[in-house]
Protein backbone atom coordinates (compact mmCIF):
# COMPACT_ATOMS: atom_id res chain seq x y z
CA UNK A 1 0.00 0.00 0.00
CA UNK A 2 2.80 2.43 0.91
CA UNK A 3 4.57 1.62 -2.34
CA UNK A 4 1.37 2.35 -4.29
CA UNK A 5 0.92 5.70 -2.59
CA UNK A 6 4.54 6.58 -3.31
CA UNK A 7 4.04 5.73 -6.99
CA UNK A 8 0.91 7.90 -7.12
CA UNK A 9 2.80 10.80 -5.58
CA UNK A 10 5.59 10.46 -8.14
CA UNK A 11 3.04 10.41 -10.94
CA UNK A 12 1.31 13.54 -9.66
CA UNK A 13 4.63 15.35 -9.27
CA UNK A 14 5.64 14.39 -12.82
CA UNK A 15 2.33 15.50 -14.33
CA UNK A 16 2.45 18.75 -12.37
CA UNK A 17 5.99 19.46 -13.55
CA UNK A 18 5.04 18.76 -17.17
CA UNK A 19 1.95 21.03 -17.00
CA UNK A 20 3.92 23.86 -15.42
CA UNK A 21 6.57 23.51 -18.11
CA UNK A 22 3.84 23.56 -20.77
CA UNK A 23 2.38 26.75 -19.32
CA UNK A 24 5.81 28.39 -19.28
CA UNK A 25 6.44 27.42 -22.90
CA UNK A 26 2.95 28.67 -23.86
CA UNK A 27 3.76 32.03 -22.26
CA UNK A 28 7.05 32.15 -24.17
CA UNK A 29 5.18 31.31 -27.39
CA UNK A 30 2.73 34.13 -26.70
CA UNK A 31 5.56 36.64 -26.18
CA UNK A 32 7.25 35.63 -29.42
CA UNK A 33 4.14 35.70 -31.63
CA UNK A 34 1.93 38.53 -30.23
CA UNK A 35 -1.37 37.06 -31.57
CA UNK A 36 -4.74 38.79 -31.88
CA UNK A 37 -6.45 36.34 -29.47
CA UNK A 38 -3.80 35.80 -26.82
CA UNK A 39 -6.00 34.00 -24.28
CA UNK A 40 -7.21 31.28 -26.64
CA UNK A 41 -3.77 30.84 -28.11
CA UNK A 42 -2.22 30.56 -24.65
CA UNK A 43 -4.65 27.79 -23.65
CA UNK A 44 -4.09 25.99 -26.93
CA UNK A 45 -0.32 26.31 -26.67
CA UNK A 46 -0.32 25.22 -23.04
CA UNK A 47 -2.40 22.18 -23.96
CA UNK A 48 -0.14 21.26 -26.91
CA UNK A 49 3.08 21.68 -24.92
CA UNK A 50 1.66 19.74 -21.95
CA UNK A 51 0.45 16.90 -24.18
CA UNK A 52 3.84 16.81 -25.91
CA UNK A 53 5.56 16.61 -22.53
CA UNK A 54 3.25 13.86 -21.27
CA UNK A 55 3.78 11.94 -24.51
CA UNK A 56 7.53 12.21 -24.04
CA UNK A 57 7.29 11.07 -20.43
CA UNK A 58 5.01 8.17 -21.37
CA UNK A 59 7.30 7.01 -24.18
CA UNK A 60 10.38 7.24 -21.98
CA UNK A 61 8.67 5.29 -19.20
CA UNK A 62 7.53 2.63 -21.67
CA UNK A 63 11.05 2.33 -23.11
CA UNK A 64 12.47 2.05 -19.59
CA UNK A 65 9.99 -0.72 -18.77
CA UNK A 66 10.90 -2.42 -22.05
CA UNK A 67 14.60 -2.35 -21.18
CA UNK A 68 13.83 -3.82 -17.76
CA UNK A 69 11.74 -6.61 -19.30
CA UNK A 70 14.44 -7.39 -21.86
CA UNK A 71 17.04 -7.46 -19.06
CA UNK A 72 14.89 -9.92 -17.09
CA UNK A 73 14.48 -12.02 -20.23
CA UNK A 74 18.24 -12.13 -20.75
CA UNK A 75 18.71 -13.04 -17.08
CA UNK A 76 16.12 -15.83 -17.31
CA UNK A 77 17.66 -17.11 -20.52
CA UNK A 78 21.05 -17.11 -18.81
CA UNK A 79 19.82 -19.66 -16.24
CA UNK A 80 19.75 -23.10 -17.82
CA UNK A 81 16.52 -25.03 -17.50
CA UNK A 82 18.66 -28.03 -16.56
CA UNK A 83 19.96 -26.12 -13.55
CA UNK A 84 16.43 -25.26 -12.44
CA UNK A 85 15.33 -28.85 -13.03
CA UNK A 86 18.24 -30.14 -10.94
CA UNK A 87 17.28 -27.78 -8.13
CA UNK A 88 13.64 -28.88 -8.27
CA UNK A 89 14.62 -32.56 -8.35
CA UNK A 90 16.94 -32.06 -5.38
CA UNK A 91 14.16 -30.32 -3.44
CA UNK A 92 11.68 -33.08 -4.34
CA UNK A 93 14.21 -35.71 -3.28
CA UNK A 94 14.80 -33.88 0.00
CA UNK A 95 11.08 -33.58 0.73
CA UNK A 96 10.38 -37.25 0.03
CA UNK A 97 13.47 -38.32 1.95
CA UNK A 98 11.98 -36.72 5.06
CA UNK A 99 8.89 -38.94 4.68
CA UNK A 100 11.00 -42.02 3.98
CA UNK A 101 13.24 -41.42 6.96
CA UNK A 102 10.25 -40.64 9.16
CA UNK A 103 8.73 -44.12 8.91
CA UNK A 104 10.48 -46.54 6.57
CA UNK A 105 14.05 -46.04 7.75
CA UNK A 106 13.04 -45.78 11.41
CA UNK A 107 10.82 -48.87 11.21
CA UNK A 108 13.44 -51.01 9.48
CA UNK A 109 15.99 -49.82 12.03
CA UNK A 110 13.68 -50.87 14.85
CA UNK A 111 13.21 -54.30 13.26
CA UNK A 112 16.98 -54.77 12.93
CA UNK A 113 17.69 -53.51 16.45
CA UNK A 114 14.99 -55.75 17.93
CA UNK A 115 16.45 -58.81 16.22
CA UNK A 116 19.98 -57.82 17.27
CA UNK A 117 18.92 -57.42 20.90
CA UNK A 118 17.41 -60.88 20.81
CA UNK A 119 20.68 -62.23 19.38
CA UNK A 120 22.86 -60.56 22.02
CA UNK A 121 21.00 -62.03 24.99
CA UNK A 122 22.99 -64.57 26.99
CA UNK A 123 22.45 -68.14 25.91
CA UNK A 124 21.10 -69.13 29.30
CA UNK A 125 18.43 -66.45 29.23
CA UNK A 126 17.56 -67.31 25.67
CA UNK A 127 17.13 -70.93 26.58
CA UNK A 128 14.95 -70.09 29.55
CA UNK A 129 12.80 -67.68 27.65
CA UNK A 130 9.23 -68.91 27.63
CA UNK A 131 7.04 -69.30 24.59
CA UNK A 132 5.06 -66.16 25.49
CA UNK A 133 8.15 -63.95 25.33
CA UNK A 134 9.09 -65.43 21.97
CA UNK A 135 5.62 -64.81 20.63
CA UNK A 136 5.80 -61.22 21.90
CA UNK A 137 9.07 -60.65 20.04
CA UNK A 138 7.65 -62.03 16.81
CA UNK A 139 4.46 -59.98 17.23
CA UNK A 140 6.46 -56.81 17.87
CA UNK A 141 8.67 -57.33 14.79
CA UNK A 142 5.64 -58.24 12.66
CA UNK A 143 3.80 -55.09 13.75
CA UNK A 144 6.74 -52.93 12.72
CA UNK A 145 6.94 -54.78 9.41
CA UNK A 146 3.25 -54.09 8.78
CA UNK A 147 3.84 -50.40 9.54
CA UNK A 148 6.62 -50.35 6.95
CA UNK A 149 4.31 -52.04 4.43
CA UNK A 150 1.54 -49.48 5.02
CA UNK A 151 3.98 -46.58 4.70
CA UNK A 152 5.39 -48.04 1.49
CA UNK A 153 1.91 -48.23 -0.02
CA UNK A 154 1.18 -44.66 1.04
CA UNK A 155 4.37 -43.34 -0.54
CA UNK A 156 3.81 -45.33 -3.71
CA UNK A 157 0.29 -43.92 -3.88
CA UNK A 158 1.75 -40.41 -3.66
CA UNK A 159 4.51 -41.03 -6.18
CA UNK A 160 2.34 -42.79 -8.75
CA UNK A 161 -1.21 -42.45 -9.97
CA UNK A 162 -3.64 -45.30 -9.45
CA UNK A 163 -3.14 -48.42 -11.62
CA UNK A 164 0.56 -47.73 -11.94
CA UNK A 165 0.29 -45.11 -14.65
CA UNK A 166 1.96 -41.76 -14.63
CA UNK A 167 -0.27 -38.74 -14.23
CA UNK A 168 -0.39 -35.91 -16.72
CA UNK A 169 2.04 -33.03 -16.28
CA UNK A 170 -0.04 -29.93 -15.71
CA UNK A 171 1.18 -26.58 -16.95
CA UNK A 172 2.34 -24.67 -13.83
CA UNK A 173 2.11 -21.29 -15.43
CA UNK A 174 -0.90 -19.45 -14.05
CA UNK A 175 -3.45 -17.53 -16.07
CA UNK A 176 -1.96 -14.21 -14.98
CA UNK A 177 1.03 -14.97 -17.23
CA UNK A 178 -1.09 -14.90 -20.37
CA UNK A 179 0.42 -12.74 -23.05
CA UNK A 180 -1.35 -9.37 -23.39
CA UNK A 181 -2.37 -8.16 -26.83
CA UNK A 182 0.20 -6.23 -28.81
CA UNK A 183 -1.95 -3.13 -29.01
CA UNK A 184 -2.17 -0.62 -26.21
CA UNK A 185 -4.88 -1.04 -23.59
CA UNK A 186 -8.32 -0.27 -24.95
CA UNK A 187 -10.98 1.40 -22.88
CA UNK A 188 -14.12 -0.52 -22.21
CA UNK A 189 -17.04 0.21 -24.50
CA UNK A 190 -20.70 -0.10 -23.83
CA UNK A 191 -22.70 -3.07 -24.99
CA UNK A 192 -23.45 -3.53 -28.70
CA UNK A 193 -20.35 -1.52 -29.65
CA UNK A 194 -21.79 1.79 -28.53
CA UNK A 195 -19.27 4.52 -27.70
CA UNK A 196 -18.50 5.12 -24.02
CA UNK A 197 -20.47 7.83 -22.25
CA UNK A 198 -17.27 9.80 -21.71
CA UNK A 199 -16.70 10.05 -25.47
CA UNK A 200 -20.28 11.17 -26.01
CA UNK A 201 -19.97 13.95 -23.42
CA UNK A 202 -16.56 14.97 -24.71
CA UNK A 203 -17.88 15.06 -28.29
CA UNK A 204 -20.68 17.40 -27.28
CA UNK A 205 -18.17 19.78 -25.68
CA UNK A 206 -15.83 19.66 -28.69
CA UNK A 207 -18.71 20.23 -31.14
CA UNK A 208 -19.93 23.22 -29.15
CA UNK A 209 -16.41 24.67 -28.91
CA UNK A 210 -15.74 24.12 -32.62
CA UNK A 211 -19.03 25.70 -33.66
CA UNK A 212 -18.42 28.71 -31.40
CA UNK A 213 -14.89 29.20 -32.73
CA UNK A 214 -16.11 28.89 -36.34
CA UNK A 215 -18.85 31.46 -35.78
CA UNK A 216 -16.57 33.92 -33.98
CA UNK A 217 -13.63 33.62 -36.38
CA UNK A 218 -15.67 33.80 -39.61
CA UNK A 219 -17.65 36.75 -38.30
CA UNK A 220 -14.49 38.61 -37.42
CA UNK A 221 -12.82 37.76 -40.71
CA UNK A 222 -15.69 38.09 -43.24
CA UNK A 223 -18.16 40.25 -41.34
CA UNK A 224 -20.77 37.46 -41.50
CA UNK A 225 -21.08 33.89 -40.34
CA UNK A 226 -19.85 31.36 -42.91
CA UNK A 227 -22.47 28.64 -42.59
CA UNK A 228 -20.49 26.14 -44.68
CA UNK A 229 -17.41 26.52 -42.46
CA UNK A 230 -19.52 26.09 -39.31
CA UNK A 231 -21.22 22.96 -40.70
CA UNK A 232 -17.90 21.45 -41.82
CA UNK A 233 -16.33 22.16 -38.43
CA UNK A 234 -19.30 20.62 -36.58
CA UNK A 235 -19.15 17.49 -38.78
CA UNK A 236 -15.41 17.07 -38.24
CA UNK A 237 -15.79 17.59 -34.48
CA UNK A 238 -18.83 15.26 -34.27
CA UNK A 239 -16.86 12.38 -35.79
CA UNK A 240 -14.84 12.33 -32.54
CA UNK A 241 -17.60 10.18 -30.97
CA UNK A 242 -16.23 7.06 -32.71
CA UNK A 243 -12.67 7.53 -31.46
CA UNK A 244 -12.75 4.51 -29.15
CA UNK A 245 -15.05 2.04 -30.90
CA UNK A 246 -13.86 2.67 -34.48
CA UNK A 247 -10.69 4.80 -34.61
CA UNK A 248 -9.89 3.95 -38.24
CA UNK A 249 -13.40 4.84 -39.44
CA UNK A 250 -13.30 8.05 -37.37
CA UNK A 251 -9.98 9.09 -38.92
CA UNK A 252 -11.22 8.38 -42.44
CA UNK A 253 -14.48 10.31 -41.85
CA UNK A 254 -12.58 13.33 -40.51
CA UNK A 255 -10.20 13.14 -43.48
CA UNK A 256 -13.13 13.18 -45.91
CA UNK A 257 -14.74 16.12 -44.12
CA UNK A 258 -11.48 18.13 -44.21
CA UNK A 259 -10.84 17.26 -47.88
CA UNK A 260 -14.40 17.81 -49.20
CA UNK A 261 -14.88 21.02 -47.20
CA UNK A 262 -11.60 22.43 -48.54
CA UNK A 263 -12.58 21.46 -52.09
CA UNK A 264 -15.95 23.20 -51.67
CA UNK A 265 -14.26 26.36 -50.42
CA UNK A 266 -15.51 26.05 -46.84
CA UNK A 267 -12.53 24.56 -45.01
CA UNK A 268 -12.84 23.29 -41.46
CA UNK A 269 -11.94 26.03 -39.00
CA UNK A 270 -8.85 25.53 -36.84
CA UNK A 271 -8.98 26.33 -33.17
CA UNK A 272 -8.66 24.96 -29.68
CA UNK A 273 -11.22 22.23 -30.48
CA UNK A 274 -8.81 20.72 -33.02
CA UNK A 275 -6.19 20.02 -30.33
CA UNK A 276 -8.44 17.42 -28.75
CA UNK A 277 -10.91 16.71 -31.55
CA UNK A 278 -8.24 15.74 -34.11
CA UNK A 279 -5.14 15.18 -31.96
CA UNK A 280 -6.80 12.47 -29.85
CA UNK A 281 -8.08 10.68 -32.97
CA UNK A 282 -4.60 10.75 -34.50
CA UNK A 283 -3.06 9.44 -31.28
CA UNK A 284 -5.64 6.68 -30.95
CA UNK A 285 -5.31 5.56 -34.54
CA UNK A 286 -1.51 5.64 -34.65
CA UNK A 287 -1.01 3.91 -31.29
CA UNK A 288 -3.85 1.42 -31.48
CA UNK A 289 -2.35 -1.35 -33.64
CA UNK A 290 0.48 -1.91 -36.11
CA UNK A 291 -1.81 -2.75 -39.04
CA UNK A 292 -1.65 -1.05 -42.40
CA UNK A 293 -5.21 0.23 -42.08
CA UNK A 294 -4.47 2.08 -38.85
CA UNK A 295 -1.23 3.58 -40.14
CA UNK A 296 -2.82 4.55 -43.44
CA UNK A 297 -5.81 6.20 -41.74
CA UNK A 298 -3.51 8.17 -39.41
CA UNK A 299 -1.32 9.41 -42.28
CA UNK A 300 -4.41 10.26 -44.37
CA UNK A 301 -5.89 12.37 -41.58
CA UNK A 302 -2.58 14.15 -40.91
CA UNK A 303 -2.15 14.92 -44.61
CA UNK A 304 -5.67 16.23 -45.23
CA UNK A 305 -5.61 18.40 -42.08
CA UNK A 306 -2.30 20.04 -43.04
CA UNK A 307 -3.21 20.33 -46.76
CA UNK A 308 -6.50 22.13 -46.05
CA UNK A 309 -4.84 24.95 -44.06
CA UNK A 310 -3.90 27.13 -47.06
CA UNK A 311 -6.35 29.88 -46.01
CA UNK A 312 -5.10 29.93 -42.41
CA UNK A 313 -2.58 32.50 -41.15
CA UNK A 314 0.96 31.30 -40.50
CA UNK A 315 0.37 31.14 -36.77
CA UNK A 316 -2.72 28.91 -37.18
CA UNK A 317 -0.88 26.63 -39.61
CA UNK A 318 2.01 26.30 -37.16
CA UNK A 319 -0.30 25.49 -34.26
CA UNK A 320 -2.19 22.89 -36.32
CA UNK A 321 1.06 21.37 -37.54
CA UNK A 322 2.30 21.13 -33.94
CA UNK A 323 -0.85 19.30 -32.89
CA UNK A 324 -0.60 16.87 -35.82
CA UNK A 325 3.12 16.18 -35.38
CA UNK A 326 2.89 15.65 -31.62
CA UNK A 327 -0.14 13.34 -31.84
CA UNK A 328 1.11 11.33 -34.83
CA UNK A 329 4.71 10.96 -33.64
CA UNK A 330 3.73 10.19 -30.06
CA UNK A 331 1.17 7.60 -31.16
CA UNK A 332 3.61 5.84 -33.48
CA UNK A 333 6.33 5.78 -30.82
CA UNK A 334 3.90 4.47 -28.25
CA UNK A 335 2.69 1.77 -30.64
CA UNK A 336 6.23 0.66 -31.45
CA UNK A 337 7.22 0.53 -27.80
CA UNK A 338 4.04 -1.37 -26.89
CA UNK A 339 4.70 -3.94 -29.62
CA UNK A 340 8.28 -4.47 -28.49
CA UNK A 341 7.16 -4.72 -24.89
CA UNK A 342 4.47 -7.26 -25.78
CA UNK A 343 7.03 -9.28 -27.77
CA UNK A 344 9.44 -9.25 -24.81
CA UNK A 345 6.68 -10.30 -22.40
CA UNK A 346 5.59 -13.06 -24.76
CA UNK A 347 9.16 -14.33 -25.11
CA UNK A 348 9.63 -14.25 -21.34
CA UNK A 349 6.31 -16.06 -20.81
CA UNK A 350 7.18 -18.75 -23.35
CA UNK A 351 10.58 -19.17 -21.72
CA UNK A 352 8.98 -19.52 -18.30
CA UNK A 353 6.44 -21.98 -19.68
CA UNK A 354 9.12 -24.09 -21.33
CA UNK A 355 11.31 -24.02 -18.24
CA UNK A 356 8.41 -24.87 -15.94
CA UNK A 357 7.41 -27.73 -18.24
CA UNK A 358 10.94 -29.14 -18.27
CA UNK A 359 11.14 -28.83 -14.51
CA UNK A 360 7.77 -30.58 -14.12
CA UNK A 361 8.92 -33.40 -16.41
CA UNK A 362 12.16 -33.77 -14.44
CA UNK A 363 10.31 -33.88 -11.11
CA UNK A 364 7.80 -36.39 -12.50
CA UNK A 365 10.61 -38.61 -13.77
CA UNK A 366 12.30 -38.39 -10.37
CA UNK A 367 9.09 -39.38 -8.59
CA UNK A 368 8.63 -42.37 -10.91
CA UNK A 369 12.25 -43.42 -10.40
CA UNK A 370 11.96 -43.08 -6.63
CA UNK A 371 8.74 -45.12 -6.65
CA UNK A 372 10.49 -47.83 -8.63
CA UNK A 373 13.50 -47.88 -6.27
CA UNK A 374 11.35 -47.77 -3.14
CA UNK A 375 9.26 -50.69 -4.29
CA UNK A 376 12.24 -52.78 -5.38
CA UNK A 377 14.17 -52.19 -2.14
CA UNK A 378 11.52 -52.05 0.55
CA UNK A 379 8.85 -54.37 -0.82
CA UNK A 380 11.29 -57.25 -1.27
CA UNK A 381 12.92 -56.69 2.12
CA UNK A 382 9.63 -56.40 3.98
CA UNK A 383 8.22 -59.49 2.27
CA UNK A 384 11.36 -61.44 3.02
CA UNK A 385 11.34 -60.30 6.67
CA UNK A 386 7.72 -61.46 6.97
CA UNK A 387 8.70 -64.91 5.72
CA UNK A 388 11.70 -64.96 8.05
CA UNK A 389 9.42 -64.08 10.97
CA UNK A 390 7.26 -67.05 10.02
CA UNK A 391 10.36 -69.24 10.26
CA UNK A 392 11.23 -67.64 13.62
CA UNK A 393 7.71 -68.26 14.87
CA UNK A 394 7.85 -71.98 14.19
CA UNK A 395 11.51 -72.49 15.17
CA UNK A 396 11.85 -75.28 17.74
CA UNK A 397 15.58 -75.07 18.48
CA UNK A 398 17.83 -72.21 19.60
CA UNK A 399 19.98 -72.70 16.51
CA UNK A 400 16.98 -72.26 14.18
CA UNK A 401 15.90 -69.12 16.03
CA UNK A 402 19.40 -67.67 15.78
CA UNK A 403 19.52 -68.35 12.02
CA UNK A 404 16.12 -66.71 11.54
CA UNK A 405 17.08 -63.67 13.63
CA UNK A 406 20.36 -63.30 11.72
CA UNK A 407 18.43 -63.46 8.44
CA UNK A 408 16.14 -60.65 9.69
CA UNK A 409 19.16 -58.54 10.66
CA UNK A 410 20.87 -59.15 7.31
CA UNK A 411 17.77 -58.33 5.29
CA UNK A 412 17.11 -55.15 7.29
CA UNK A 413 20.76 -54.09 6.93
CA UNK A 414 20.65 -54.54 3.17
CA UNK A 415 17.42 -52.50 2.85
CA UNK A 416 18.83 -49.71 5.03
CA UNK A 417 22.06 -49.70 3.06
CA UNK A 418 20.17 -49.26 -0.20
CA UNK A 419 17.98 -46.53 1.33
CA UNK A 420 20.98 -44.60 2.69
CA UNK A 421 21.63 -42.51 -0.48
CA UNK A 422 18.00 -41.35 -0.55
CA UNK A 423 18.01 -40.68 3.19
CA UNK A 424 20.95 -38.32 2.55
CA UNK A 425 19.07 -36.54 -0.28
CA UNK A 426 21.35 -38.25 -2.82
CA UNK A 427 20.35 -40.07 -5.96
CA UNK A 428 19.64 -43.75 -5.59
CA UNK A 429 21.45 -45.55 -8.41
CA UNK A 430 19.01 -46.91 -10.97
CA UNK A 431 21.22 -49.98 -11.54
CA UNK A 432 23.22 -51.20 -8.57
CA UNK A 433 26.68 -52.78 -8.78
CA UNK A 434 25.41 -56.36 -8.57
CA UNK A 435 27.22 -59.63 -9.30
CA UNK A 436 26.33 -63.28 -9.79
CA UNK A 437 27.13 -63.81 -6.11
CA UNK A 438 24.37 -61.32 -5.23
CA UNK A 439 21.90 -63.37 -7.30
CA UNK A 440 22.96 -66.57 -5.52
CA UNK A 441 22.64 -64.84 -2.13
CA UNK A 442 19.15 -63.62 -3.06
CA UNK A 443 18.04 -67.14 -3.93
CA UNK A 444 19.60 -68.50 -0.72
CA UNK A 445 17.70 -65.96 1.41
CA UNK A 446 14.41 -66.98 -0.18
CA UNK A 447 15.27 -70.66 0.33
CA UNK A 448 16.05 -69.94 4.00
CA UNK A 449 12.42 -68.89 4.50
CA UNK A 450 11.25 -72.29 3.30
CA UNK A 451 10.79 -71.42 -0.36
CA UNK A 452 11.67 -74.05 -2.97
CA UNK A 453 13.65 -72.22 -5.64
CA UNK A 454 15.46 -73.92 -8.48
CA UNK A 455 18.14 -71.83 -10.22
CA UNK A 456 19.73 -72.45 -13.61
CA UNK A 457 22.51 -70.16 -14.82
CA UNK A 458 23.80 -70.43 -18.37
CA UNK A 459 26.56 -67.94 -19.02
CA UNK A 460 27.05 -64.72 -17.08
CA UNK A 461 25.13 -61.49 -17.82
CA UNK A 462 27.23 -58.36 -18.59
CA UNK A 463 28.23 -56.39 -15.50
CA UNK A 464 26.30 -53.33 -16.76
CA UNK A 465 23.07 -55.38 -16.77
CA UNK A 466 23.47 -57.30 -13.54
CA UNK A 467 21.57 -54.64 -11.62
CA UNK A 468 18.52 -55.08 -13.86
CA UNK A 469 18.80 -58.89 -13.72
CA UNK A 470 18.94 -58.73 -9.93
CA UNK A 471 15.89 -56.44 -9.67
CA UNK A 472 13.80 -58.60 -12.02
CA UNK A 473 14.60 -61.75 -10.03
CA UNK A 474 14.05 -59.91 -6.74
CA UNK A 475 10.59 -58.65 -7.72
CA UNK A 476 9.50 -61.95 -9.24
CA UNK A 477 10.54 -63.91 -6.14
CA UNK A 478 8.92 -61.32 -3.86
CA UNK A 479 5.62 -61.69 -5.77
CA UNK A 480 5.79 -65.44 -5.35
CA UNK A 481 6.40 -65.15 -1.59
CA UNK A 482 3.53 -62.69 -1.18
CA UNK A 483 0.91 -64.16 -3.53
CA UNK A 484 1.86 -67.86 -3.76
CA UNK A 485 3.62 -68.83 -0.50
CA UNK A 486 4.91 -72.38 -0.59
CA UNK A 487 4.89 -72.58 -4.40
CA UNK A 488 7.84 -74.09 -6.24
CA UNK A 489 9.78 -71.57 -8.33
CA UNK A 490 11.97 -72.24 -11.34
CA UNK A 491 14.50 -69.51 -12.18
CA UNK A 492 16.46 -69.62 -15.41
CA UNK A 493 19.03 -67.06 -16.59
CA UNK A 494 20.60 -67.66 -19.99
CA UNK A 495 23.15 -65.34 -21.59
CA UNK A 496 24.32 -65.52 -25.21
CA UNK A 497 25.95 -63.16 -27.66
CA UNK A 498 22.53 -61.68 -28.45
CA UNK A 499 21.57 -60.89 -24.87
CA UNK A 500 20.20 -62.29 -21.63
CA UNK A 501 16.94 -64.18 -21.18
CA UNK A 502 15.35 -64.38 -17.73
CA UNK A 503 12.47 -66.62 -16.76
CA UNK A 504 10.83 -66.98 -13.33
CA UNK A 505 7.94 -69.45 -13.16
CA UNK A 506 6.01 -70.66 -10.14
CA UNK A 507 3.27 -73.26 -9.81
CA UNK A 508 1.03 -71.13 -7.61
CA UNK A 509 -2.59 -70.17 -8.30
CA UNK A 510 -1.69 -67.50 -10.87
CA UNK A 511 -3.38 -64.09 -11.37
CA UNK A 512 -6.89 -65.57 -11.96
CA UNK A 513 -7.22 -63.76 -15.26
CA UNK A 514 -6.72 -60.29 -13.76
CA UNK A 515 -4.36 -57.87 -15.53
CA UNK A 516 -1.01 -57.47 -13.79
CA UNK A 517 -0.59 -53.77 -13.06
CA UNK A 518 1.03 -53.72 -9.64
CA UNK A 519 3.60 -51.07 -8.77
CA UNK A 520 6.41 -53.61 -8.96
CA UNK A 521 5.56 -54.81 -12.45
CA UNK A 522 5.15 -51.28 -13.72
CA UNK A 523 8.56 -50.41 -12.27
CA UNK A 524 10.14 -53.53 -13.75
CA UNK A 525 8.84 -52.74 -17.22
CA UNK A 526 10.26 -49.23 -16.95
CA UNK A 527 13.61 -50.52 -15.68
CA UNK A 528 13.89 -53.17 -18.42
CA UNK A 529 12.79 -50.67 -21.08
CA UNK A 530 15.54 -48.28 -19.99
CA UNK A 531 18.03 -51.09 -20.68
CA UNK A 532 16.52 -51.59 -24.16
CA UNK A 533 14.75 -54.83 -23.26
CA UNK A 534 11.23 -56.20 -22.93
CA UNK A 535 9.29 -57.83 -20.09
CA UNK A 536 6.12 -59.93 -20.00
CA UNK A 537 4.31 -61.09 -16.90
CA UNK A 538 1.11 -63.03 -16.35
CA UNK A 539 -0.46 -66.42 -15.96
CA UNK A 540 0.97 -69.43 -17.80
CA UNK A 541 -1.87 -70.86 -19.85
CA UNK A 542 0.08 -74.06 -20.57
CA UNK A 543 1.50 -75.11 -17.20
CA UNK A 544 -0.48 -72.87 -14.84
CA UNK A 545 0.99 -70.62 -12.19
CA UNK A 546 2.60 -67.24 -12.80
CA UNK A 547 5.44 -66.43 -15.18
CA UNK A 548 7.80 -63.46 -15.61
CA UNK A 549 9.89 -63.38 -18.81
CA UNK A 550 12.41 -60.68 -19.68
CA UNK A 551 14.97 -60.15 -22.40
CA UNK A 552 17.91 -57.75 -22.23
CA UNK A 553 19.80 -57.27 -25.51
CA UNK A 554 23.57 -57.27 -25.45
CA UNK A 555 24.91 -53.77 -24.64
CA UNK A 556 26.32 -53.18 -28.16
CA UNK A 557 23.08 -54.31 -29.77
CA UNK A 558 21.01 -52.15 -27.42
CA UNK A 559 23.20 -49.15 -28.25
CA UNK A 560 22.70 -49.70 -31.99
CA UNK A 561 18.93 -50.03 -31.49
CA UNK A 562 18.83 -46.80 -29.48
CA UNK A 563 20.83 -45.00 -32.16
CA UNK A 564 18.48 -46.16 -34.93
CA UNK A 565 15.37 -45.23 -32.93
CA UNK A 566 16.89 -41.89 -31.96
C-alpha positions, 0 to 999 in steps of 0.5 A, a space after each residue: 500500500 505504501 509503495 502504491 501511494 509513493 508511486 501515485 505521488 511520483 506520478 502527480 509530481 511528474 504531471 504537475 511538472 510537465 503542466 507547469 513547463 507547458 504553461 511556461 512554454 505557452 507564455 514564451 510562445 505568446 511573447 514571441 508571436 503577439 497574436 490577436 487572441 492571446 488567451 485562446 492561443 495561450 490555452 491551446 499552446 499550453 495544452 499542446 506543450 503539456 500533451 507533448 511533454 506527457 507523450 515524451 514522459 510516457 514514451 520514456 517510461 515505456 522504453 524504460 519498462 521495455 529495457 527492464 523486461 528485456 534485461 529480465 528475459 536475458 537473465 532468465 535465458 542465462 539460467 539453464 533449464 537443466 539447472 532449475 530442473 536439478 534444483 527442483 529434483 533435489 528439493 523433491 528428493 529432499 522432501 520425500 526423503 523426510 517422509 521415507 526417513 520418518 517411517 520406513 528407515 526408522 521402522 526397518 531400524 527398529 526391526 533390525 535392532 529388535 532382532 539384534 537385541 534378541 541375538 545378544 541375549 545370553 544363551 542361558 536367558 535365551 534358553 529359559 525364555 518362555 514361549 510367550 516372550 518369543 511370541 511377543 518378540 515375533 508380534 512386535 517385529 511383525 507389527 513394525 513390518 506391517 507399519 513399513 508395508 503401510 507406509 510403502 503403499 502410502 508413498 507409492 500412492 503419492 509417487 504414482 497415480 492409481 493403476 501404476 500409470 503416470 499422471 499428466 504433467 499440468 502446466 504450472 504457469 498461471 493464467 496471470 502470465 497470459 500474453 497481453 495483446 500487442 496493441 495498447 490497452 483499450 478502454 471498455 465500451 458499452 454493450 453492442 459496440 456503442 461509444 463510451 459515455 465519456 466520449 459522447 460527453 466529450 464530443 458534445 463539448 468539442 462540437 460546441 467549442 468548434 461551432 463557437 470558434 467557427 462562428 466567432 472567427 468567420 464573423 471577425 474575418 468576413 463580417 458574417 457567419 460562414 455557414 459552410 465553415 460552421 457545418 464542416 467544423 461541426 461534422 469534423 468535431 462530431 466524428 470524434 464520438 467514434 474515437 474509441 469504438 472505431 478509430 480507423 473509421 473516425 480518422 477516415 471520416 474526418 479526413 473526408 470532411 477536411 478534404 471535401 470542405 476544402 474542395 468546396 471552399 468552406 474549409 474546417 476552422 482551426 482552433 482549440 477544439 482541433 487540439 483534442 478533436 483531431 489530436 486524440 483521434 490521430 493518437 488513438 489511430 496511430 497507437 492502437 495497432 500496427 496494421 496497415 489500415 491504422 497507419 494509413 488512416 492516421 497518415 491520411 488524416 494528418 495529410 488532409 488536415 495540413 493540406 486544407 490549411 492554405 487559407 489559415 494564417 501562418 500562426 494557425 498553420 504552425 499550431 495545427 502542424 504542432 498538434 498533428 506532429 505531436 499526436 502522430 509521432 507520439 502515437 507511433 512511438 507508443 505503438 512501437 514501444 508497446 509492440 516491443 514490450 508485448 514481444 518481450 513479455 511473450 518471449 519471457 512467458 514462453 521461456 517460463 512456460 518451457 522451463 516450468 514444463 521441463 522442470 515438471 517433467 524432471 520432477 515427475 521422472 524423479 518421482 517415478 524413479 523413486 517409486 520404482 526404487 522404493 518398491 524394489 528395495 523395501 517391498 522385497 525386504 519387507 516381504 522377506 522379513 515377513 517370511 523370516 518371521 514365520 520361520 522364527 515363529 515356528 523355530 523349535 531349536 535355539 539354533 533355528 531361532 538364531 539363524 532366523 534372527 540373523 536373516 532378519 538382521 541381514 535383510 534389514 541391513 541390506 534394505 537400510 544400506 540401499 535406502 541410505 543414499 536417498 536418506 541423505 538426499 542423494 540419488 539412488 542408483 538406478 542400476 546397482 553394482 550387482 554380481 552373480 554372487 548377489 543373485 545366488 545370495 538372493 536365492 539363498 535368502 528366499 530358500 532360507 524362509 522355506 521357499 523351494 527355488 530352483 536356479 539355472 545359470 547359463 553364461 554370465 550377464 554383462 556387469 552393466 546389466 546385472 543390476 537389472 537382472 537382480 531387480 527382475 529376479 528380486 521382484 519376481 521372487 517377492 511376488 511369489 512369496 507374497 501371492 503364492 507362499 509355498 509354491 515351487 519356483 523355477 529360475 532360469 538365466 541364460 546369456 548368449 551373444 545376443 543378450 540375456 533371457 530371464 524366466 521366473 515361473 512358479 506353480 502357484 494359483 496365478 493371477 486368476 485372469 486379472 491384468 497385472 498392473 502392480 507397482 512392482 511390475 510397472 517399475 520392472 517394465 520401466 527398468 527393463 525398457 531403460 536397458 533396451 529390453 522387454 518384459 512380459 508377466 502373467 499367468 501361464 496358460 500351458 502349465 499354470 501358475 505365474 510367469 515373468 519373462 524378460 529379455 535384455 539385448 547385449 549392450 552393443 546391440 542395445 546401443 545400436 537399437 537406441 541410435 536407430 530409434 533416436 
